[in-house]
Amino acid sequence: MTVNGQHQEPQVPQVPQENGELTRRKVVVVGAGALAVAGLGGSAFAANAVAQDREPAAGESAEACYRLTSEAVEGPYYIDADKIRRDVREDREGIPLLLSLKVIDSETCKPIRNAAVDIWHCDAAGVYSGYENQGNGGGGGPAPTGEPPTGAPTGPPPTGMPGGGHQEPTDDTRYLRGTWRTDRHGHVSFKTVFPGWYRGRCVHIHTKVHVDGEWTDAGYEGGHACHTGQFFFDEESVLASAVVEPYSANATERTTLTEDTIYDQSGTQGGLLRLRYDKRDITKGVHASLTVGVDPGATEDGQGAPPQASVSASPSASAS
């Protein structure tokens, strides 16, 4: 709607849950309202909360925006859009992170408005909400003991395998998860914390982009996922985060960006975020931004086999 000649996003009222539970793809609006970025991490953050158009970096062509952003595996720990909000932090401690995205049609470069963008990631200790009993990324359990099994396997195949198969949530926590709509310029932003790490994966954030659905008083319904991807952090920023609390308490062996099996080593096209922060003190906050090129006519739900990166990761990789 327009107020005093300026565009304002409509405020969507909170609605009751159905039978005490949230329905999948019919979501309950919580935490609506504008994202206040003033004061988040000090000078490292811009005053507005949207991704800005950028000049191509060295080695990039002016047509860089026409490239599709790489698809990636969904991973086991996706929970379908049950928090419509920009601020996903809840009680999680960590370096403030403002994630600013611009979603465009990769063929026309036109912004995609009213898309539903999901993000989800682990906390500083490598734990995903909804799956706390999995420990550090699902890879923190005890090592197997005894003799290895012999002979042909029997019984039904296991479900929820790391890397692609979905696992149903095991608890009601939902920190570091959220969904929000793109504006008429294709912009969307989230207030979160710098992710931690777990065994076998570099530091990353998961994302989905949904189109052709409908925003209602109840949230977002229908449509399809036209992009399932992951965002990545350069090694310099991860090393800077690893020496400050609470990240320094994470003793899990870390996989580097070049060792990761999901990141395809293609820079921003592969989901590598552009980061701004005070190199003298990363704890003041990080502003991460990226233009995400999608094919709105495609269905990309991240359920297929993960893409193969150009290098091999640690054999201990156990989750996505």
Secondary structure, DSSP 4 states (H G I P E B T S, - for coil): -EETTEE-PPPPPP-PPBTTBPBTTB--B-S-SPPP-TTSSGGGS-SS-S----PPPTT--TTGGGSPPPP----TT---S--B-SB--TT--S-EEEEEEEEEETTT--B--S-EEEEE---TTSPPTT-GGG-STT--SPPP-SPPP-SS--SSPPSS-TTT-----SSS--TTEEEEE--TTSEEEEEEE----BTTB-SEEEEEEEEEEEEETTEEEEEEEEEEEEEE--HHHHHHHHTSTTGGG--SPPPPGGG-SS--S-GGGGTBPEEE--TT-GGG-EEEEEEEEE-TTS---S-SPPPPPSS---TT----
